Amino acid sequence: MVSEQLPPPSPDLVLTSLTGQSRTLREWLTMFHMATVVIDPYTNESAWILDTAARILHQFSDAAVRVNWLITCSPKEAKIFLGPYAEDFLVFVDPDRVAVKALGLTELPAFVLVQANGTISAHAQGWSAESWRHVSDTIATLTNWSSPPIPAPGDPGTFRGTAAFV
């Protein structure tokens, strides 16, 4: 669900891709904004949103935004959980949830837009078509791109996310 504005994460936050490439957030944001879907592979809620999130990320894959997954597990577990989506998108692994904490998230799944200047201009936690549409529309406006229809046939009903930290 949409909640209060999140503080910007540190530009020195290190994000490690599925391929093992580590860079700071500042470096990942050098050319593009980031549209990030954050998931926890150990919860039903993240599994329920997987196809919907992939559809949304595909919509923006050619826009001026770096679409990606941030998944709270090891690279091996990420490949298993994401299946072919691990090949389709940039994937960051965050087994210790350092990035989740730095983004200020409290529920997963989440959808976050980090602008090139490091600010979080839109985010949604849990799943509701309205909150994810808001993030998507913000991305579309920022990148002069078209937003996907949300909800679409096959999308789940609204649900709260699970706690990002236990």
N, C-alpha and C positions, 0 to 999 in steps of 0.2 A: 504494500500500500504506500502511497505517497506520504511522506512525513516531512518534518522540518528540514531546512537546508543543512547539508553536511559540510563540515569544514574541509578545506582542501587538504589532500594528503601531502606528505613531504615529497618534494621533487627528488629527494635522494632515496626514496623507497625503491628497493631492488625487486624487479619482476623477472622471474626465470621462465623461459618458454619450455615447452615440452621437449624441444631439441637440446635443452641445456644452456641456451644462450641467455646470459644474465645482463640486464641493463637497468639503469635507473629509470624511474618514471619520466624524468626530464628528457632522457634520451629517447624513450619510446614515443614521447609527444613532440619530438622535433618537427615532424612534417604534418602530422595528422592528429585530430582529436581521437579519443578512444571510446568506443561503445562496447561495454563489457557486460557480459552475462555471468554472474557469479553463482556457482552451484556447489552443492555438497552431495557427492555421489553416494553417501550412506543414508540418504533420506528419500522417501517416496515423493515428496514435494518437488525435489529437483528432477526426478525421473518423469513426473507428470508434465513438466514444462519443457522438456528437452526438444521435442519436435517443433513446438511453437517458437521457442527461442531461436532455433536454427533457421526457421522460416524468416523471422524478423532480421536476424543477422545477414542472411542471404540477400535480403532486400537492399541492404546498405553496403554490400561487399565491393561495389564499384564507386561508392561515394567517397568524399574526402574525409573519411573516418576509418580508423583501424578497428575493425570488428574482431572480437575475441571472447574466449571463455576464460574465466578464472575459476579453477577447480581445486577444491580443498583436499588434495590427495597426492600421492606419488605419481610420477610419469606413467608407470606401468598401469596403475589403477585408472588413471585418466584415459588412457588408450582403450581400456576395456569398457569403461562406462560410456565414453563418447562414441565408440565405434567409428564409423566413417566420418563423423563430424570432426574427429581429431585430425583428419587429413584436409578437411575443407576450410578450417579456420586456424588462426593463431590461437594457441592454447598456453595459458600460464598456469603453472602448478603452485599451490600454496598450502602444503601439508601442515604447516604450523599456524596457518591463518594470520600471518603477519600482515599481508596485503588487505585481507578482509577487515582487520582491525584498523589499519591505516585509512581505509575508505570510510570508516565510521559506520559500518553496517551492523545491524543487530539481528536481521532475519535473512534466511536464504530459502529460495533463490532470490536474486536481486538483479536489477538492470540499472546500469550506471553510465552516465555520460560524463567523461572527464575531458574538458576542453583543453586545447593546446597550451593555454596559459596556466593549467593545473587546477582550475576550479571545477567543482562538480556542479554543473548547471541543471541537471535533472537526474532523478533516481526513483526507483520503485523497489519495495521490498515485499516479499510474498508475491502472489499473483492476483491481479485484477486487470481486466482488459482496460479499464479506464486509466489506471496508473501506468501501465506499460505503454499505452497509446500516447500518454503525455510525454514520456521519455522519447518514444519514437518520433513524435511530431516535433519535439525540440531538436532532435538530430536532423530531421528532414529540413527544418527551417535553417539551421546552422549551415548545412551543407548544400542547400538548394537542391534537394533530392525529393523524391516522392516517398511518402510514408506507407507502409503496408497496412492492409485492413486488419484491425484488431478490435474485436475478436474475429476469428475466421472459423469456418466449419472445422470441427475436430479439436478446437482449443478447449482446455479444461474450464470448469466453473471456478469462480473466485475461491481462493483459499489463503490463509495466513501462511507465512513461511515458518520454518523451524528456527530455533535459536541458533545464532551464528557461533555462540560460545556456550559451553555447558560447564 
